[in-house]
């Protein structure tokens, strides 16, 4: 069984490698099969009833950043707390590169 420290390190690695985009924002949804944003046509034939008249060809762009503020803020807070507790320069570097809107 993994320790809490191991799970936290694994989670941080996943966030850094899959969720942080080139602008320093954290995407809020990924295709779990590819661990990347959904392809443009992924939702084209899906039944999405939120907005029946919308063009869902572009839903992949929306869903990737649908909760960007909360995800980015939560990760920034986590890295800030980690730095405050452990004086981890790694956490400080991660916090500094986050682009909080």
Secondary structure, 3 states (H helix, E strand, C coil): CCCHHHHHHHHHHHHHHHHECCCCCECCCCECCCCECCCCCCCCCCCCCCCCCCCHHHHHHHHHCCCHHHHHHHHHHHHHHHHHHHCCHHHHHHHHHCCCC
